[in-house]
Amino acid sequence: MAKFERPALAVYQPDIAQNLGTMMRMCACLGVEVAIIEPAAFPVSDRAFRRAGLDYLDRVTITRHVSFETFQHWRVEKGRRLVLLTTKASERYERFAFDAGDILMVGRESAGVPEVVHAAADARVRVPMLPGLRSLNVAVCAGMVLGEALRQTAALPDD
């Protein structure tokens, strides 16, 4: 298996361009690779991101996948574990043991991910919330869990 420096983030069929932009900027600042699984609900192109003001675009490694199937093939070939962030998980993210090769995946803002993605995940984690609330913003969840994964794997950037 390949040696990885830090976990990566995968975004499944994003619905909201601003959330994807926020996650990409976060990944640029933390040195984390981003995988975008299409189709998205908006144009996913360098030009569109530059127009949105993402001046960090040159500082983030982005891999685009035309479908979940192509992403899954790429991930398995690389030997990376898929950790799905989902409200349906029983395990809390701060109690999970992350590995530097993990790919953390967030779902669509409107619908999460389909059952085929749940079934393909090697692990599922959730952010604990007060009862009666549905979910946090996807970019907020990604930041919380990615921060913990980077902390556990000693992969946070040096000051």
N, CA, C and O of each residue as an XYZ file, in Angstrom:
636
protein
N       0.838     -1.184      0.000
C       0.000      0.000      0.000
C       0.887      1.253      0.000
O       1.949      1.271      0.622
N       0.445      2.276     -0.691
C       1.207      3.514     -0.792
C       1.218      4.255      0.549
O       0.311      4.101      1.367
N       2.251      5.051      0.751
C       2.360      5.889      1.957
C       1.726      7.241      1.650
O       2.052      7.871      0.644
N       0.827      7.681      2.511
C       0.139      8.950      2.313
C       0.545      9.927      3.405
O       0.781      9.537      4.548
N       0.623     11.202      3.038
C       0.995     12.232      4.001
C      -0.166     12.670      4.874
O       0.004     12.956      6.059
N      -1.351     12.719      4.272
C      -2.510     13.207      5.029
C      -3.795     12.706      4.387
O      -3.812     12.335      3.213
N      -4.875     12.698      5.173
C      -6.173     12.327      4.610
C      -6.583     13.286      3.486
O      -6.042     14.384      3.357
N      -7.542     12.846      2.685
C      -8.083     13.649      1.589
C      -9.574     13.858      1.829
O     -10.167     13.222      2.700
N     -10.173     14.757      1.048
C     -11.607     15.037      1.137
C     -12.250     14.732     -0.207
O     -11.729     15.130     -1.249
N     -13.376     14.030     -0.193
C     -14.165     13.791     -1.404
C     -15.528     14.441     -1.215
O     -16.129     14.354     -0.144
N     -16.003     15.089     -2.265
C     -17.296     15.766     -2.233
C     -18.181     15.102     -3.278
O     -17.887     15.151     -4.472
N     -19.269     14.481     -2.825
C     -20.171     13.742     -3.701
C     -21.241     14.664     -4.283
O     -22.058     15.218     -3.546
N     -21.234     14.823     -5.583
C     -22.244     15.572     -6.342
C     -22.715     16.843     -5.628
O     -23.882     16.945     -5.250
N     -21.822     17.797     -5.445
C     -22.177     18.997     -4.676
C     -23.330     19.785     -5.300
O     -23.439     19.913     -6.520
N     -24.183     20.305     -4.419
C     -25.346     21.107     -4.830
C     -25.077     22.604     -4.785
O     -25.652     23.363     -5.565
N     -24.205     23.033     -3.877
C     -24.033     24.462     -3.606
C     -22.576     24.854     -3.847
O     -21.672     24.399     -3.145
N     -22.369     25.699     -4.845
C     -21.013     26.093     -5.247
C     -20.241     26.741     -4.095
O     -19.044     26.499     -3.942
N     -20.911     27.554     -3.293
C     -20.224     28.234     -2.195
C     -19.695     27.241     -1.171
O     -18.613     27.443     -0.621
N     -20.435     26.179     -0.907
C     -19.945     25.163      0.032
C     -18.721     24.458     -0.530
O     -17.747     24.235      0.189
N     -18.764     24.103     -1.819
C     -17.598     23.470     -2.425
C     -16.413     24.428     -2.407
O     -15.289     24.014     -2.123
N     -16.648     25.697     -2.705
C     -15.571     26.684     -2.652
C     -14.966     26.794     -1.266
O     -13.746     26.885     -1.124
N     -15.811     26.786     -0.241
C     -15.330     26.838      1.142
C     -14.465     25.624      1.459
O     -13.401     25.756      2.063
N     -14.923     24.441      1.049
C     -14.156     23.225      1.336
C     -12.845     23.208      0.559
O     -11.826     22.749      1.077
N     -12.858     23.703     -0.678
C     -11.624     23.747     -1.463
C     -10.623     24.723     -0.851
O      -9.425     24.441     -0.809
N     -11.100     25.847     -0.386
C     -10.207     26.815      0.264
C      -9.612     26.216      1.532
O      -8.418     26.363      1.792
N     -10.451     25.537      2.324
C      -9.963     24.871      3.529
C      -8.876     23.860      3.171
O      -7.832     23.804      3.820
N      -9.127     23.067      2.138
C      -8.153     22.051      1.731
C      -6.859     22.684      1.238
O      -5.776     22.158      1.496
N      -6.957     23.799      0.535
C      -5.752     24.503      0.096
C      -4.937     24.947      1.301
O      -3.716     24.785      1.320
N      -5.598     25.502      2.300
C      -4.903     26.000      3.490
C      -4.286     24.874      4.319
O      -3.291     25.084      5.011
N      -4.876     23.683      4.249
C      -4.399     22.556      5.053
C      -3.544     21.572      4.264
O      -3.038     20.602      4.828
N      -3.378     21.812      2.968
C      -2.585     20.909      2.143
C      -3.272     19.584      1.885
O      -2.614     18.547      1.803
N      -4.584     19.609      1.757
C      -5.384     18.398      1.592
C      -5.925     18.321      0.167
O      -6.449     19.299     -0.367
N      -5.791     17.159     -0.430
C      -6.308     16.887     -1.775
C      -7.838     16.818     -1.748
O      -8.428     16.376     -0.763
N      -8.480     17.262     -2.848
C      -9.939     17.220     -2.970
C     -10.323     16.382     -4.185
O      -9.772     16.559     -5.272
N     -11.264     15.478     -3.993
C     -11.848     14.719     -5.094
C     -13.289     15.192     -5.247
O     -14.052     15.194     -4.282
N     -13.658     15.590     -6.455
C     -15.027     16.022     -6.733
C     -15.687     14.946     -7.581
O     -15.204     14.601     -8.659
N     -16.795     14.422     -7.077
C     -17.528     13.382     -7.781
C     -18.740     14.035     -8.436
O     -19.627     14.558     -7.761
N     -18.757     13.993     -9.746
C     -19.815     14.643    -10.513
C     -20.951     13.663    -10.788
O     -20.793     12.459    -10.586
N     -22.099     14.172    -11.249
C     -22.338     15.546    -11.669
C     -22.625     16.475    -10.483
O     -23.125     16.049     -9.442
N     -22.302     17.720    -10.671
C     -22.602     18.755     -9.684
C     -23.800     19.555    -10.195
O     -24.159     19.465    -11.369
N     -24.401     20.322     -9.325
C     -25.567     21.132     -9.685
C     -25.157     22.475    -10.290
O     -26.005     23.346    -10.485
N     -23.883     22.651    -10.585
C     -23.342     23.894    -11.128
C     -22.100     23.534    -11.928
O     -21.578     22.430    -11.778
N     -21.613     24.438    -12.776
C     -20.401     24.138    -13.556
C     -19.190     23.937    -12.645
O     -18.890     24.789    -11.808
N     -18.508     22.828    -12.807
C     -17.308     22.536    -12.018
C     -16.119     22.699    -12.958
O     -15.692     21.752    -13.620
N     -15.595     23.921    -12.998
C     -14.456     24.204    -13.868
C     -13.559     25.223    -13.191
O     -14.002     25.984    -12.332
N     -12.293     25.230    -13.585
C     -11.369     26.223    -13.037
C     -11.889     27.634    -13.282
O     -11.802     28.496    -12.408
N     -12.431     27.864    -14.477
C     -12.944     29.195    -14.820
C     -14.067     29.616    -13.876
O     -14.089     30.751    -13.402
N     -15.002     28.701    -13.602
C     -16.109     29.017    -12.698
C     -15.595     29.322    -11.292
O     -16.088     30.243    -10.640
N     -14.599     28.551    -10.815
C     -14.069     28.805     -9.480
C     -13.298     30.114     -9.432
O     -13.390     30.853     -8.452
N     -12.544     30.405    -10.476
C     -11.814     31.680    -10.499
C     -12.790     32.855    -10.490
O     -12.550     33.866     -9.830
N     -13.891     32.714    -11.226
C     -14.897     33.767    -11.275
C     -15.524     33.952     -9.891
O     -15.896     35.065     -9.519
N     -15.638     32.876     -9.141
C     -16.202     32.942     -7.789
C     -15.196     33.506     -6.784
O     -15.519     33.676     -5.609
N     -13.976     33.797     -7.246
C     -12.994     34.424     -6.371
C     -12.145     33.460     -5.583
O     -11.528     33.854     -4.594
N     -12.095     32.201     -5.995
C     -11.264     31.247     -5.269
C      -9.822     31.396     -5.738
O      -9.345     30.648     -6.592
N      -9.135     32.388     -5.154
C      -7.747     32.648     -5.551
C      -6.790     31.613     -4.966
O      -5.582     31.693     -5.189
N      -7.309     30.656     -4.231
C      -6.502     29.574     -3.684
C      -6.472     28.364     -4.610
O      -5.852     27.351     -4.286
N      -7.128     28.459     -5.746
C      -7.291     27.316     -6.643
C      -5.955     26.690     -7.039
O      -5.855     25.469     -7.160
N      -4.937     27.511     -7.240
C      -3.627     26.982     -7.625
C      -2.927     26.260     -6.473
O      -1.896     25.621     -6.684
N      -3.465     26.352     -5.277
C      -2.822     25.763     -4.101
C      -3.485     24.466     -3.636
O      -3.098     23.911     -2.608
N      -4.478     23.978     -4.383
C      -5.165     22.754     -3.996
C      -5.122     21.744     -5.142
O      -5.307     22.102     -6.305
N      -4.877     20.493     -4.803
C      -4.892     19.424     -5.788
C      -6.318     18.905     -5.904
O      -6.895     18.432     -4.925
N      -6.883     18.995     -7.103
C      -8.262     18.587     -7.348
C      -8.262     17.427     -8.328
O      -7.622     17.485     -9.379
N      -8.983     16.380     -7.974
C      -9.200     15.264     -8.884
C     -10.688     15.196     -9.155
O     -11.491     15.091     -8.229
N     -11.058     15.256    -10.434
C     -12.476     15.179    -10.801
C     -12.800     13.769    -11.277
O     -12.014     13.134    -11.980
N     -13.973     13.298    -10.877
C     -14.449     11.982    -11.286
C     -15.836     12.149    -11.892
O     -16.694     12.798    -11.293
N     -16.070     11.578    -13.064
C     -17.351     11.760    -13.753
C     -18.491     10.997    -13.094
O     -19.659     11.244    -13.395
N     -18.163     10.075    -12.200
C     -19.196      9.300    -11.513
C     -18.611      8.705    -10.234
O     -17.399      8.721    -10.016
N     -19.501      8.182     -9.401
C     -19.020      7.499     -8.209
C     -18.234      6.251     -8.591
O     -17.258      5.899     -7.929
N     -18.659      5.588     -9.652
C     -17.970      4.368    -10.084
C     -16.513      4.650    -10.450
O     -15.624      3.877    -10.090
N     -16.262      5.753    -11.164
C     -14.873      6.079    -11.519
C     -14.082      6.476    -10.273
O     -12.906      6.135    -10.151
N     -14.716      7.188     -9.359
C     -14.059      7.528     -8.094
C     -13.705      6.256     -7.328
O     -12.587      6.111     -6.834
N     -14.658      5.346     -7.235
C     -14.463      4.110     -6.479
C     -13.310      3.290     -7.069
O     -12.479      2.759     -6.332
N     -13.266      3.193     -8.371
C     -12.175      2.470     -9.029
C     -10.830      3.127     -8.695
O      -9.876      2.434     -8.340
N     -10.748      4.446     -8.805
C      -9.533      5.211     -8.501
C      -9.116      5.004     -7.043
O      -7.943      4.763     -6.759
N     -10.069      5.098     -6.132
C      -9.791      4.967     -4.699
C      -9.260      3.572     -4.356
O      -8.271      3.437     -3.636
N      -9.915      2.555     -4.870
C      -9.491      1.178     -4.590
C      -8.103      0.925     -5.176
O      -7.259      0.290     -4.543
N      -7.876      1.425     -6.385
C      -6.563      1.276     -7.026
C      -5.464      1.931     -6.190
O      -4.344      1.425     -6.123
N      -5.786      3.051     -5.558
C      -4.813      3.761     -4.712
C      -4.672      3.116     -3.330
O      -3.747      3.448     -2.589
N      -5.578      2.199     -2.977
C      -5.516      1.553     -1.673
C      -5.926      2.447     -0.525
O      -5.360      2.367      0.565
N      -6.917      3.306     -0.767
C      -7.344      4.254      0.256
C      -8.695      3.854      0.848
O      -9.584      3.383      0.137
N      -8.831      4.046      2.136
C     -10.071      3.728      2.843
C     -11.057      4.882      2.689
O     -10.670      6.048      2.768
N     -12.334      4.556      2.468
C     -13.384      5.566      2.342
C     -14.115      5.687      3.673
O     -14.687      4.717      4.171
N     -14.088      6.897      4.246
C     -14.778      7.193      5.500
C     -15.890      8.180      5.175
O     -15.631      9.334      4.833
N     -17.127      7.716      5.285
C     -18.301      8.529      4.945
C     -18.775      9.308      6.161
O     -18.969      8.738      7.234
N     -18.962     10.614      5.990
C     -19.547     11.450      7.031
C     -21.052     11.432      6.804
O     -21.531     11.907      5.774
N     -21.797     10.889      7.758
C     -23.233     10.731      7.583
C     -23.964     10.799      8.913
O     -23.457     10.331      9.933
N     -25.140     11.377      8.901
C     -25.964     11.415     10.109
C     -26.476     10.022     10.465
O     -26.970      9.815     11.574
N     -26.368      9.064      9.544
C     -26.847      7.698      9.775
C     -25.822      6.810     10.478
O     -26.120      5.659     10.798
N     -24.624      7.328     10.718
C     -23.573      6.529     11.352
C     -23.823      6.395     12.848
O     -24.431      7.268     13.467
N     -23.350      5.299     13.417
C     -23.440      5.125     14.864
C     -22.169      5.621     15.557
O     -22.211      5.997     16.729
N     -21.044      5.625     14.844
C     -19.773      6.011     15.457
C     -19.515      7.514     15.350
O     -19.622      8.100     14.272
N     -19.178      8.116     16.465
C     -18.843      9.545     16.493
C     -17.439      9.742     15.919
O     -16.547      8.922     16.136
N     -17.258     10.836     15.187
C     -15.983     11.063     14.492
C     -14.795     11.186     15.436
O     -13.697     10.751     15.089
N     -14.981     11.760     16.606
C     -13.840     11.965     17.507
C     -13.422     10.677     18.207
O     -12.382     10.638     18.865
N     -14.216      9.636     18.072
C     -13.870      8.328     18.649
C     -13.330      7.360     17.595
O     -12.989      6.220     17.913
N     -13.254      7.803     16.371
C     -12.807      6.969     15.255
C     -11.296      7.120     15.078
O     -10.760      8.213     15.260
N     -10.612      6.041     14.728
C      -9.164      6.082     14.492
C      -8.902      6.320     13.006
O      -9.061      5.414     12.188
N      -8.502      7.535     12.668
C      -8.222      7.911     11.278
C      -6.821      7.481     10.872
O      -5.934      7.315     11.709
N      -6.647      7.305      9.572
C      -5.365      6.931      8.986
C      -5.006      7.981      7.927
O      -5.896      8.598      7.342
N      -3.728      8.180      7.684
C      -3.296      9.187      6.705
C      -3.798      8.894      5.302
O      -3.888      9.816      4.491
N      -4.126      7.655      4.983
C      -4.626      7.315      3.654
C      -6.124      7.459      3.482
O      -6.645      7.231      2.391
N      -6.826      7.835      4.545
C      -8.283      7.933      4.473
C      -8.753      9.021      3.516
O      -8.127     10.073      3.385
N      -9.864      8.742      2.857
C     -10.590      9.755      2.096
C     -11.894      9.973      2.836
O     -12.706      9.056      2.959
N     -12.097     11.182      3.327
C     -13.322     11.542      4.026
C     -14.314     12.048      2.987
O     -13.984     12.937      2.203
N     -15.512     11.501      2.971
C     -16.496     11.902      1.966
C     -17.703     12.557      2.603
O     -18.264     12.066      3.583
N     -18.090     13.695      2.011
C     -19.348     14.346      2.375
C     -20.308     14.192      1.203
O     -19.894     14.111      0.047
N     -21.590     14.153      1.521
C     -22.612     13.971      0.500
C     -23.205     15.280      0.000
O     -22.760     16.373      0.351
N     -24.211     15.124     -0.820
C     -24.933     16.290     -1.347
C     -25.668     16.994     -0.223
O     -26.170     16.355      0.701
N     -25.727     18.300     -0.308
C     -26.429     19.081      0.700
C     -27.907     18.701      0.750
O     -28.507     18.677      1.824
N     -28.491     18.407     -0.403
C     -29.928     18.145     -0.482
C     -30.317     16.707     -0.167
O     -31.449     16.457      0.248
N     -29.400     15.752     -0.355
C     -29.829     14.351     -0.264
C     -28.787     13.397      0.300
O     -29.043     12.195      0.358
N     -27.641     13.878      0.713
C     -26.609     12.968      1.207
C     -26.046     12.124      0.079
O     -25.732     12.646     -0.991
N     -25.917     10.827      0.309
C     -25.409      9.913     -0.709
C     -26.376      8.741     -0.838
O     -27.104      8.437      0.108
N     -26.394      8.081     -1.993
C     -27.276      6.915     -2.154
C     -26.732      5.690     -1.431
O     -25.594      5.683     -0.960
N     -27.555      4.667     -1.352
C     -27.195      3.436     -0.638
C     -25.938      2.792     -1.200
O     -25.164      2.206     -0.443
N     -25.713      2.884     -2.514
C     -24.510      2.273     -3.105
C     -23.235      2.888     -2.521
O     -22.228      2.195     -2.376
N     -23.267      4.154     -2.193
C     -22.107      4.815     -1.582
C     -21.970      4.365     -0.123
O     -20.867      4.079      0.342
N     -23.095      4.306      0.593
C     -23.047      3.798      1.967
C     -22.429      2.404      1.996
O     -21.590      2.100      2.844
N     -22.856      1.566      1.060
C     -22.372      0.185      1.016
C     -20.883      0.110      0.681
O     -20.192     -0.795      1.150
N     -20.387      1.038     -0.115
C     -18.975      1.035     -0.520
C     -18.050      1.597      0.552
O     -16.846      1.344      0.529
N     -18.607      2.358      1.492
C     -17.774      2.979      2.530
C     -17.151      1.927      3.435
O     -17.799      0.955      3.823
N     -15.894      2.139      3.760
C     -15.196      1.260      4.693
C     -15.567      1.583      6.135
O     -15.490      0.724      7.014
N     -15.970      2.831      6.370
C     -16.372      3.268      7.709
C     -17.335      4.441      7.550
O     -17.331      5.137      6.535
N     -18.163      4.644      8.582
C     -19.112      5.752      8.602
C     -18.992      6.450      9.951
O     -18.971      5.798     10.995
N     -18.914      7.775      9.923
C     -18.815      8.541     11.168
C     -19.817      9.686     11.130
O     -20.252     10.126     10.066
N     -20.167     10.152     12.315
C     -21.118     11.263     12.417
C     -20.594     12.317     13.379
O     -19.771     12.043     14.252
N     -21.093     13.520     13.193
C     -20.838     14.612     14.126
C     -21.993     14.605     15.118
O     -23.148     14.689     14.701
N     -21.717     14.505     16.430
C     -22.815     14.487     17.402
C     -23.533     15.842     17.438
O     -22.909     16.901     17.372
N     -24.856     15.770     17.545
C     -25.683     16.986     17.586
C     -26.781     16.812     18.628
O     -27.055     15.700     19.079
N     -27.391     17.899     18.993
C     -28.524     17.847     19.906
C     -29.693     17.124     19.236
O     -29.853     17.206     18.018
N     -30.493     16.431     20.004
C     -31.649     15.717     19.438
C     -32.603     16.679     18.734
O     -32.752     17.834     19.133
N     -33.246     16.178     17.677
C     -34.256     16.960     16.960
C     -33.719     17.818     15.835
O     -34.496     18.452     15.122
N     -32.391     17.853     15.658
C     -31.800     18.638     14.578
C     -31.308     17.683     13.500
O     -30.777     16.616     13.807
N     -31.487     18.069     12.221
C     -31.186     17.155     11.114
C     -29.708     17.050     10.791
O     -29.151     15.953     10.753
N     -29.067     18.202     10.557
C     -27.674     18.135     10.119
C     -27.023     19.506     10.177
O     -27.694     20.537     10.239
N     -25.707     19.488     10.154
C     -24.905     20.702     10.048
C     -24.646     21.004      8.574
O     -24.880     20.155      7.713
N     -24.176     22.185      8.291
C     -23.732     22.520      6.943
C     -22.604     21.570      6.556
O     -21.739     21.257      7.374
N     -22.615     21.111      5.300
C     -21.651     20.116      4.844
C     -20.210     20.613      4.963
O     -19.316     19.832      5.289
N     -19.975     21.890      4.706
C     -18.618     22.432      4.817
C     -18.167     22.490      6.276
O     -16.991     22.274      6.569
N     -19.084     22.779      7.183
C     -18.757     22.797      8.611
C     -18.393     21.389      9.072
O     -17.393     21.194      9.763
N     -19.211     20.409      8.686
C     -18.914     19.000      9.039
C     -17.559     18.583      8.494
O     -16.756     17.981      9.206
N     -17.307     18.903      7.235
C     -16.033     18.534      6.616
C     -14.873     19.137      7.405
O     -13.867     18.466      7.636
N     -15.004     20.382      7.815
C     -13.944     21.043      8.575
C     -13.712     20.408      9.933
O     -12.567     20.213     10.342
N     -14.786     20.084     10.630
C     -14.648     19.473     11.950
C     -13.955     18.114     11.858
O     -13.004     17.837     12.589
N     -14.445     17.278     10.955
C     -13.924     15.912     10.872
C     -12.528     15.896     10.260
O     -11.660     15.152     10.719
N     -12.305     16.703      9.237
C     -10.979     16.766      8.635
C      -9.949     17.266      9.650
O      -8.829     16.759      9.695
N     -10.317     18.249     10.457
C      -9.406     18.734     11.495
C      -9.005     17.630     12.461
O      -7.836     17.523     12.830
N      -9.959     16.815     12.871
C      -9.657     15.708     13.779
C      -8.796     14.658     13.086
O      -7.862     14.129     13.689
N      -9.098     14.354     11.830
C      -8.296     13.372     11.091
C      -6.857     13.856     10.937
O      -5.923     13.066     11.075
N      -6.671     15.132     10.654
C      -5.324     15.686     10.522
C      -4.594     15.680     11.868
O      -3.397     15.397     11.929
N      -5.308     15.988     12.928
C      -4.712     15.967     14.270
C      -4.235     14.545     14.617
O      -3.103     14.338     15.054
N      -5.127     13.587     14.409
C      -4.778     12.202     14.756
C      -3.604     11.670     13.946
O      -2.813     10.877     14.456
N      -3.482     12.089     12.710
C      -2.430     11.569     11.835
C      -1.195     12.464     11.825
O      -0.295     12.274     11.006
N      -1.149     13.431     12.726
C      -0.029     14.376     12.840
C       0.257     15.061     11.510
O       1.414     15.248     11.132
N      -0.813     15.436     10.803
C      -0.672     16.024      9.475
C      -1.127     17.471      9.390
O      -1.251     18.014      8.292
N      -1.381     18.111     10.538
C      -1.709     19.539     10.494
C      -0.486     20.316     10.034
O       0.640     19.963     10.382
N      -0.698     21.373      9.254
C       0.459     22.155      8.792
C       1.218     22.761      9.972
O       0.638     23.059     11.016
N       2.516     22.936      9.784
C       3.323     23.605     10.789
C       3.045     25.094     10.724
O       2.733     25.631      9.661
N       3.158     25.757     11.866
C       2.962     27.233     11.904
C       4.097     27.933     11.204
O       4.114     29.161     11.130
